[in-house]
Amino acid sequence: MPHNLITRPRNDTLPLTVLRAGRVDAWRKRLSAPQRTWLKRNGFLDKPGSWAMLPYRKGSAGGAVFVTGAETDIWAWSTLAARLPRGSYQICGRLSGGVANDAALGWGLAAYEFTRYRAAKLSRPDLVWPTEADRVAVREMLDATTLLRDLINTPAEDMGPSELAEEARKVGRRSKARVRVTAGPALLKANYPMIHMVGRASDDAPRLIDMRWGTKGPRVTLVGKGVCFDTGGLDLKSSAGMLRMKKDMGGAAHALALGQLIMAAKLPVRLRVMIGAVENAVAGNAYRPWDVLQTRKGITVENANTDAEGRLVMADCLAEACREKPELLLDFATLTGAARVAVGTGLAAVFANDDKLYDDLEKHGAAAADPVWRLPLYKPYRALLDSKVADISSASDGPFGGAITAALFLQEFVDDDVPWAHFDIMAWNTGNRPGRPTGGEAQGLRAAFNAINARFAC
């Protein structure tokens, strides 16, 4: 995927002047009178986000100017990249390393387009790499975000459990990770009964994808919900509710992208990525409401609703992950509509059993324009998951607090001494904005990677 970042200027490359708000008037005084008049007539202001093309005395473009401020983030740079005329630009002067990285990342994200099924239509200008930018780190984040978005945007016909497993193998091969896939009836023999039960009605057999990388250092384990399409099962969704369900493997896409980032950065950790890859289909052997499910942990689960399948698939993975007592356990899932009601589509709702872990995620998310918002693991709501016939019900009877009760269900499969955070995400842009086109989206990816990097890097 081209990121529209070039290594050296071309003959037609124009200068891009970047000014901090408050310094525009002093800069403007150095311009010619016709240039000052041009800027005034084009509404150029001394405020962050304002931009304009600069005229040359012969009538051609002499460059561009862009105003930044304390809140200028990657998306402001994406917006600039979407508005400037075609061509190439080079930033004049020096930027701090963080601002240079934001500029390059935002510019690169503005060039993203999903092109698996049609030719590219976007036409964005190029940017000469800012001198202070960390090219390797920015490229790795662009590549991981492209992987994540492409996986989510691909429809289920071409991204079922078998194809998702192959994508995991590709990620593993890039960094010489070991990838083991357990499929179909072998899941029962390996004691992953809930992954098997949720996915057994599909023609594309359910799978456990288990990737390992690194032999030394603290253990970092990532779990992703890989429901490649969710009909709702026998509790069938409406057509409107089913419309975007190709994105229900968005958690798996996040886990793979984050794993790719960790391996590319060669962090000194022992990484494990676990994905339960299934299609929640309808057939004669589909699991049913009020079935009692066996689990890898050994507790029994009364299935409250076949459309609450993601937590079942993840629970077997979380139970296995905790067997190794990782120093950090993160899971990603497009789990509940209740989380979207609570925080909307643009925030990742996060639950954590460790305050320091959440604080790190929040801090790094804010710095990377990747916000997260904490919801509580409110223990009194655990009673809403009580079952009369099993150890726990998969969902509560009522409509309230659904994101919390789902997180509490997952917590039953996580050991108390394992630092754990659960991301309940939308993984989808519902609108079309520069750098954030309608479709699959990373939520919590930059926050999680930067937190892990700060915690475990040498």
C-alpha positions as a printed NumPy array, in Angstrom:
array([[  0.   ,   0.   ,   0.   ],
       [  1.589,   3.317,  -1.043],
       [  1.888,   5.778,   1.833],
       [  2.753,   8.848,  -0.312],
       [  5.988,   9.455,   1.596],
       [  9.037,   9.965,  -0.611],
       [ 12.711,   9.915,   0.287],
       [ 13.942,  12.968,  -1.643],
       [ 12.504,  16.074,  -3.302],
       [ 11.513,  16.107,  -6.962],
       [ 11.993,  18.964,  -9.391],
       [  8.415,  20.121,  -8.753],
       [  8.508,  19.759,  -4.95 ],
       [  7.035,  22.794,  -3.174],
       [  8.038,  24.099,   0.251],
       [  5.548,  23.595,   3.086],
       [  5.979,  26.195,   5.808],
       [  4.811,  24.997,   9.204],
       [  4.071,  27.691,  11.781],
       [  2.98 ,  27.522,  15.393],
       [ -0.139,  29.514,  16.208],
       [  0.876,  32.898,  17.549],
       [  3.829,  33.228,  15.176],
       [  1.901,  33.827,  11.989],
       [  1.838,  37.644,  12.148],
       [  5.613,  37.899,  12.42 ],
       [  6.006,  35.526,   9.474],
       [  3.398,  37.341,   7.414],
       [  5.272,  40.651,   7.716],
       [  8.123,  39.151,   5.723],
       [  5.87 ,  38.464,   2.739],
       [  5.229,  40.73 ,  -0.213],
       [  2.111,  42.859,  -0.238],
       [  0.433,  40.737,  -2.97 ],
       [  1.079,  37.571,  -0.927],
       [ -0.42 ,  39.133,   2.208],
       [ -3.465,  40.183,   0.22 ],
       [ -3.778,  36.683,  -1.234],
       [ -3.729,  35.083,   2.23 ],
       [ -6.323,  37.512,   3.544],
       [ -8.675,  36.889,   0.64 ],
       [ -8.297,  33.128,   1.097],
       [ -9.277,  33.308,   4.766],
       [ -5.893,  32.275,   6.148],
       [ -5.913,  32.736,   9.931],
       [ -3.512,  32.474,  12.831],
       [ -5.155,  29.381,  14.282],
       [ -4.301,  25.664,  14.259],
       [ -5.461,  23.851,  11.149],
       [ -5.483,  26.913,   8.927],
       [ -3.637,  26.471,   5.645],
       [ -3.19 ,  28.134,   2.287],
       [ -1.274,  27.899,  -0.93 ],
       [  1.247,  30.697,  -1.471],
       [  1.421,  32.437,  -4.868],
       [  4.665,  32.969,  -6.733],
       [  5.196,  36.252,  -8.512],
       [  4.759,  34.619, -11.928],
       [  1.341,  33.295, -10.956],
       [  2.329,  29.734, -10.122],
       [  2.182,  28.157,  -6.683],
       [  5.139,  29.091,  -4.523],
       [  4.44 ,  26.655,  -1.729],
       [  1.993,  26.163,   1.113],
       [  1.661,  27.191,   4.746],
       [  0.102,  25.266,   7.637],
       [ -0.574,  26.396,  11.214],
       [ -0.164,  23.972,  14.111],
       [ -0.963,  24.097,  17.811],
       [ -0.875,  22.039,  20.974],
       [ -3.768,  19.861,  19.762],
       [ -2.471,  19.259,  16.234],
       [ -2.423,  15.476,  15.867],
       [ -2.05 ,  12.906,  13.127],
       [ -5.576,  13.584,  11.879],
       [ -4.816,  17.28 ,  11.355],
       [ -1.945,  16.218,   9.093],
       [ -4.271,  13.762,   7.319],
       [ -6.697,  16.61 ,   6.707],
       [ -3.927,  18.776,   5.266],
       [ -2.83 ,  15.946,   2.976],
       [ -6.411,  15.558,   1.744],
       [ -6.813,  19.277,   0.985],
       [ -3.531,  20.241,  -0.64 ],
       [ -3.368,  20.078,  -4.439],
       [ -1.562,  17.16 ,  -6.046],
       [  2.186,  17.364,  -6.232],
       [  4.92 ,  16.941,  -3.67 ],
       [  5.82 ,  18.992,  -0.608],
       [  8.761,  19.325,   1.731],
       [  8.462,  20.78 ,   5.21 ],
       [ 10.656,  23.83 ,   5.756],
       [ 12.59 ,  24.055,   8.996],
       [ 12.847,  21.557,  11.821],
       [ 10.11 ,  19.735,  13.682],
       [ 10.427,  17.887,  16.959],
       [ 10.677,  14.124,  16.607],
       [  7.138,  13.585,  17.876],
       [  5.623,  16.189,  15.558],
       [  7.599,  14.825,  12.6  ],
       [  6.313,  11.312,  13.292],
       [  2.744,  12.617,  13.561],
       [  3.13 ,  14.473,  10.269],
       [  4.442,  11.413,   8.432],
       [  1.93 ,   9.018,   9.989],
       [ -1.032,  11.288,   9.359],
       [  0.084,  11.889,   5.778],
       [  0.495,   8.183,   5.176],
       [ -2.901,   7.311,   6.648],
       [ -4.552,   9.876,   4.374],
       [ -3.368,   7.753,   1.427],
       [ -5.06 ,   4.552,   2.649],
       [ -7.599,   3.007,   0.304],
       [ -9.031,  -0.505,   0.211],
       [ -8.224,  -1.711,  -3.299],
       [ -8.742,  -5.48 ,  -3.234],
       [-11.773,  -5.341,  -5.52 ],
       [-11.291,  -2.161,  -7.563],
       [ -8.588,   0.159,  -8.837],
       [ -7.402,   2.972,  -6.593],
       [ -9.346,   6.229,  -6.865],
       [ -7.649,   8.42 ,  -4.257],
       [ -5.135,  10.975,  -5.438],
       [ -3.067,  12.442,  -2.614],
       [  0.04 ,  14.642,  -2.707],
       [  3.423,  13.273,  -1.689],
       [  5.468,  14.42 ,   1.296],
       [  9.223,  14.247,   1.555],
       [ 10.006,  12.41 ,   4.769],
       [ 10.448,  14.974,   7.564],
       [ 14.099,  14.946,   8.594],
       [ 13.373,  14.198,  12.252],
       [ 10.85 ,  11.404,  11.627],
       [ 11.611,   7.842,  12.693],
       [ 11.031,   6.294,   9.281],
       [ 11.182,   2.707,  10.494],
       [  8.666,   3.221,  13.312],
       [  6.266,   5.186,  11.116],
       [  6.43 ,   2.639,   8.287],
       [  5.776,  -0.202,  10.722],
       [  2.726,   1.563,  12.141],
       [  1.421,   2.342,   8.645],
       [  1.943,  -1.272,   7.576],
       [  0.214,  -2.615,  10.703],
       [ -2.726,  -0.242,  10.305],
       [ -3.057,  -1.175,   6.629],
       [ -3.036,  -4.867,   7.551],
       [ -5.691,  -4.314,  10.199],
       [ -7.96 ,  -2.246,   7.963],
       [ -7.611,  -4.6  ,   4.993],
       [ -8.455,  -7.649,   7.12 ],
       [-11.607,  -6.012,   8.469],
       [-12.691,  -4.601,   5.112],
       [-12.429,  -7.963,   3.343],
       [-15.854,  -9.654,   3.223],
       [-16.418, -13.012,   4.881],
       [-16.481, -14.904,   1.579],
       [-12.768, -14.126,   1.31 ],
       [-11.961, -13.828,   5.021],
       [-13.402, -16.854,   6.776],
       [-11.639, -18.823,   9.514],
       [ -9.367, -20.591,   7.018],
       [ -8.314, -17.346,   5.296],
       [ -7.791, -15.609,   8.641],
       [ -5.508, -18.45 ,   9.685],
       [ -3.519, -18.021,   6.467],
       [ -3.171, -14.29 ,   7.132],
       [ -1.811, -15.138,  10.581],
       [  0.715, -17.47 ,   8.973],
       [  1.83 , -14.645,   6.674],
       [  2.353, -12.345,   9.649],
       [  4.277, -15.097,  11.401],
       [  6.515, -15.8  ,   8.419],
       [  7.644, -12.164,   8.237],
       [  9.224, -12.427,  11.683],
       [  9.883, -16.171,  11.815],
       [  7.204, -16.717,  14.444],
       [  5.756, -20.161,  15.076],
       [  2.093, -20.454,  14.105],
       [  0.021, -23.463,  15.069],
       [ -3.565, -23.861,  13.883],
       [ -5.956, -26.342,  15.486],
       [ -9.119, -26.884,  13.441],
       [-12.454, -28.692,  13.572],
       [-12.813, -31.784,  15.779],
       [ -9.174, -31.445,  16.85 ],
       [-10.337, -28.517,  18.99 ],
       [-12.28 , -30.931,  21.179],
       [ -9.29 , -33.196,  21.588],
       [ -7.142, -30.157,  22.473],
       [ -9.816, -29.003,  24.965],
       [-11.12 , -25.838,  23.321],
       [-14.795, -26.827,  23.493],
       [-16.41 , -23.395,  23.253],
       [-14.462, -22.373,  20.146],
       [-15.607, -25.626,  18.537],
       [-19.234, -25.289,  19.608],
       [-19.635, -21.706,  18.363],
       [-18.089, -22.445,  14.972],
       [-19.195, -26.017,  14.263],
       [-22.247, -25.05 ,  12.15 ],
       [-20.093, -23.411,   9.463],
       [-18.704, -25.176,   6.4  ],
       [-15.412, -23.416,   7.223],
       [-14.317, -25.237,  10.371],
       [-13.528, -23.285,  13.549],
       [ -9.88 , -22.762,  14.362],
       [ -7.575, -21.799,  17.188],
       [ -4.703, -19.723,  15.835],
       [ -1.752, -19.766,  18.23 ],
       [  1.323, -17.702,  17.329],
       [  4.512, -17.601,  19.402],
       [  7.604, -15.436,  18.987],
       [ 10.621, -14.786,  21.171],
       [ 12.362, -17.021,  23.692],
       [ 13.457, -14.573,  26.402],
       [ 11.925, -11.796,  28.426],
       [  8.506, -11.159,  29.956],
       [  5.48 , -12.85 ,  28.479],
       [  3.052, -10.655,  26.544],
       [ -0.108, -12.379,  25.329],
       [ -2.707, -10.954,  22.954],
       [ -6.152, -12.452,  22.41 ],
       [ -8.43 , -11.463,  19.54 ],
       [-12.041, -12.225,  18.752],
       [-12.047, -13.806,  15.294],
       [-15.739, -14.168,  14.454],
       [-15.376, -13.863,  10.699],
       [-19.095, -13.442,  10.216],
       [-21.845, -13.301,  12.796],
       [-25.371, -14.19 ,  11.764],
       [-26.381, -14.222,  15.409],
       [-26.778, -17.996,  15.207],
       [-30.214, -19.341,  16.037],
       [-30.915, -16.012,  17.763],
       [-30.717, -14.585,  14.256],
       [-29.832, -10.956,  13.73 ],
       [-31.989,  -8.679,  11.606],
       [-30.71 ,  -7.85 ,   8.145],
       [-29.657,  -4.413,   9.394],
       [-27.885,  -5.942,  12.377],
       [-26.045,  -8.383,  10.138],
       [-24.941,  -5.779,   7.615],
       [-21.481,  -4.992,   9.022],
       [-20.74 ,  -8.355,  10.543],
       [-17.724,  -8.952,   8.339],
       [-16.06 ,  -6.665,  10.901],
       [-16.76 ,  -9.033,  13.798],
       [-13.215, -10.359,  13.455],
       [-11.907,  -6.854,  14.142],
       [-10.438,  -7.972,  17.461],
       [ -8.396, -10.641,  15.68 ],
       [ -7.182,  -8.022,  13.193],
       [ -6.029,  -5.87 ,  16.112],
       [ -4.217,  -8.745,  17.798],
       [ -2.402,  -9.651,  14.573],
       [ -1.482,  -6.034,  13.803],
       [ -0.226,  -5.444,  17.341],
       [  1.727,  -8.677,  17.233],
       [  3.275,  -7.609,  13.928],
       [  4.342,  -4.298,  15.49 ],
       [  5.904,  -6.006,  18.511],
       [  7.843,  -8.429,  16.341],
       [  8.949,  -5.78 ,  13.844],
       [ 10.267,  -3.648,  16.71 ],
       [ 12.044,  -6.723,  18.114],
       [ 10.849,  -5.984,  21.622],
       [ 12.555,  -8.223,  24.2  ],
       [  9.423, -10.192,  25.088],
       [  7.951, -13.627,  24.629],
       [  4.93 , -12.879,  22.496],
       [  1.889, -15.079,  22.137],
       [ -1.114, -14.24 ,  19.939],
       [ -4.265, -16.349,  20.294],
       [ -7.314, -16.063,  18.055],
       [-10.475, -18.106,  18.071],
       [-11.491, -17.978,  14.399],
       [-15.094, -19.008,  13.735],
       [-18.162, -18.232,  11.691],
       [-21.326, -18.054,  13.783],
       [-23.579, -19.772,  11.263],
       [-26.997, -21.44 ,  11.252],
       [-27.316, -25.171,  10.538],
       [-28.762, -28.305,  12.052],
       [-25.776, -28.684,  14.364],
       [-25.722, -25.068,  15.551],
       [-25.545, -24.566,  19.298],
       [-28.711, -23.381,  21.01 ],
       [-29.929, -21.005,  23.705],
       [-29.74 , -22.607,  27.147],
       [-27.282, -25.239,  26.039],
       [-24.718, -25.839,  28.78 ],
       [-21.186, -25.515,  27.451],
       [-18.019, -27.095,  28.728],
       [-14.979, -24.817,  28.836],
       [-11.227, -25.069,  28.838],
       [-11.174, -23.711,  32.381],
       [-13.423, -26.485,  33.588],
       [-16.408, -24.376,  34.625],
       [-19.758, -24.756,  32.881],
       [-21.533, -21.991,  30.967],
       [-25.253, -21.721,  30.305],
       [-25.614, -20.151,  26.87 ],
       [-28.029, -17.252,  27.236],
       [-28.031, -16.144,  23.605],
       [-26.311, -17.471,  20.506],
       [-25.628, -13.863,  19.459],
       [-23.326, -13.477,  22.479],
       [-20.813, -15.824,  20.917],
       [-17.641, -13.749,  20.938],
       [-17.145, -13.975,  24.685],
       [-17.372, -17.77 ,  24.486],
       [-14.683, -18.001,  21.83 ],
       [-12.432, -15.633,  23.768],
       [-12.943, -17.342,  27.11 ],
       [-11.186, -20.533,  26.019],
       [ -8.254, -18.441,  24.753],
       [ -8.043, -16.382,  27.944],
       [ -8.062, -19.495,  30.109],
       [ -5.166, -20.963,  28.153],
       [ -3.299, -17.649,  28.146],
       [ -3.416, -17.454,  31.941],
       [ -1.903, -20.908,  32.294],
       [  1.478, -19.335,  31.463],
       [  1.003, -16.347,  33.823],
       [  1.937, -13.633,  31.324],
       [  3.224, -10.32 ,  32.634],
       [  0.669,  -8.642,  30.38 ],
       [ -2.551,  -9.902,  28.805],
       [ -4.572,  -7.791,  26.377],
       [ -7.676,  -8.806,  24.485],
       [ -9.487,  -7.04 ,  21.652],
       [-13.075,  -7.678,  20.61 ],
       [-16.013,  -6.127,  18.813],
       [-17.96 ,  -7.473,  21.736],
       [-21.021,  -5.429,  22.664],
       [-23.378,  -2.837,  21.289],
       [-23.68 ,  -1.648,  24.885],
       [-20.121,  -0.312,  24.758],
       [-21.019,   1.735,  21.698],
       [-24.036,   3.169,  23.497],
       [-21.794,   4.05 ,  26.436],
       [-18.826,   5.648,  24.648],
       [-19.867,   5.923,  21.   ],
       [-18.089,   4.574,  17.96 ],
       [-14.916,   6.676,  18.167],
       [-13.607,   5.506,  21.541],
       [-12.227,   2.171,  22.653],
       [-13.94 ,   1.102,  25.863],
       [-11.367,  -0.512,  28.133],
       [-11.782,  -2.68 ,  31.226],
       [ -8.732,  -3.461,  33.339],
       [ -7.974,  -5.359,  36.533],
       [ -4.784,  -3.32 ,  37.024],
       [ -4.859,   0.46 ,  37.559],
       [ -1.279,   1.045,  36.422],
       [ -1.933,  -0.827,  33.192],
       [ -4.981,   1.274,  32.404],
       [ -3.143,   4.495,  33.296],
       [ -0.399,   3.567,  30.826],
       [ -2.923,   2.822,  28.078],
       [ -4.754,   6.085,  28.674],
       [ -1.554,   8.161,  28.719],
       [ -0.12 ,   6.653,  25.562],
       [ -3.491,   6.687,  23.818],
       [ -3.899,  10.413,  24.466],
       [ -0.403,  11.116,  23.13 ],
       [ -1.069,   9.096,  19.952],
       [ -4.564,  10.422,  19.102],
       [ -5.87 ,   6.969,  20.008],
       [ -8.178,   7.625,  22.96 ],
       [ -9.452,   4.974,  25.343],
       [-12.083,   5.256,  28.056],
       [-12.312,   3.084,  31.137],
       [-15.498,   1.301,  32.118],
       [-15.751,  -0.484,  35.477],
       [-15.505,  -4.163,  36.321],
       [-18.359,  -3.563,  38.756],
       [-18.435,  -6.656,  40.934],
       [-22.073,  -6.418,  42.112],
       [-23.16 ,  -6.959,  38.499],
       [-21.573, -10.41 ,  38.577],
       [-24.801, -11.635,  40.191],
       [-26.562, -10.87 ,  36.893],
       [-24.629, -13.772,  35.371],
       [-25.795, -16.353,  37.898],
       [-27.278, -19.497,  36.39 ],
       [-29.608, -22.044,  37.973],
       [-28.094, -24.955,  36.049],
       [-24.442, -24.035,  35.373],
       [-21.547, -22.234,  37.011],
       [-22.225, -19.048,  35.059],
       [-24.53 , -17.674,  32.383],
       [-23.   , -16.144,  29.271],
       [-25.172, -13.016,  29.51 ],
       [-27.618, -11.321,  31.857],
       [-31.385, -11.381,  31.397],
       [-31.803,  -7.594,  31.336],
       [-30.783,  -4.901,  28.837],
       [-28.606,  -2.826,  31.162],
       [-24.854,  -2.76 ,  31.658],
       [-24.2  ,  -5.185,  28.823],
       [-20.592,  -4.148,  28.24 ],
       [-19.826,  -4.55 ,  31.934],
       [-21.453,  -7.958,  32.295],
       [-19.643,  -9.157,  29.157],
       [-16.331,  -8.009,  30.638],
       [-17.192,  -9.673,  33.958],
       [-17.861, -12.897,  32.09 ],
       [-14.419, -12.721,  30.483],
       [-12.87 , -11.942,  33.866],
       [-14.074, -15.327,  35.123],
       [-11.471, -16.85 ,  32.807],
       [ -8.616, -14.51 ,  33.769],
       [ -6.479, -15.182,  36.841],
       [ -6.439, -12.352,  39.379],
       [ -2.644, -12.157,  39.366],
       [ -2.403, -11.595,  35.596],
       [ -2.442,  -7.888,  34.568],
       [ -5.242,  -7.783,  32.012],
       [ -7.056,  -5.226,  29.884],
       [-10.053,  -5.879,  27.667],
       [-10.751,  -3.598,  24.675],
       [-14.411,  -3.51 ,  23.58 ],
       [-14.127,  -1.743,  20.223],
       [-16.156,  -0.703,  17.203],
       [-13.23 ,  -1.271,  14.768],
       [-15.146,   0.627,  12.098],
       [-15.444,   4.197,  10.848],
       [-19.093,   4.978,  10.262],
       [-18.239,   8.224,   8.431],
       [-15.633,   9.288,   5.904],
       [-12.899,  11.651,   7.138],
       [ -9.346,  12.307,   5.916],
       [ -7.153,   9.453,   7.1  ],
       [-10.206,   7.663,   8.484],
       [-12.289,   6.402,   5.573],
       [-15.508,   4.498,   6.098],
       [-14.638,   0.911,   6.978],
       [-12.27 ,  -0.976,   9.223],
       [-10.333,   1.049,  11.757],
       [ -7.651,   0.639,  14.403],
       [ -8.813,   1.496,  17.917],
       [ -6.353,   1.068,  20.75 ],
       [ -3.576,  -0.193,  18.464],
       [ -1.247,   2.774,  18.94 ],
       [ -2.153,   3.105,  22.611],
       [ -1.396,  -0.549,  23.283],
       [  1.83 ,  -0.707,  21.272],
       [  3.283,   2.46 ,  22.789],
       [  2.376,   1.279,  26.3  ],
       [  3.995,  -2.121,  25.686],
       [  7.051,  -0.497,  24.118],
       [  7.482,   1.859,  27.069],
       [  7.057,  -0.955,  29.566],
       [  9.258,  -3.645,  28.041],
       [ 11.714,  -2.085,  25.567],
       [ 15.393,  -2.2  ,  26.566]])
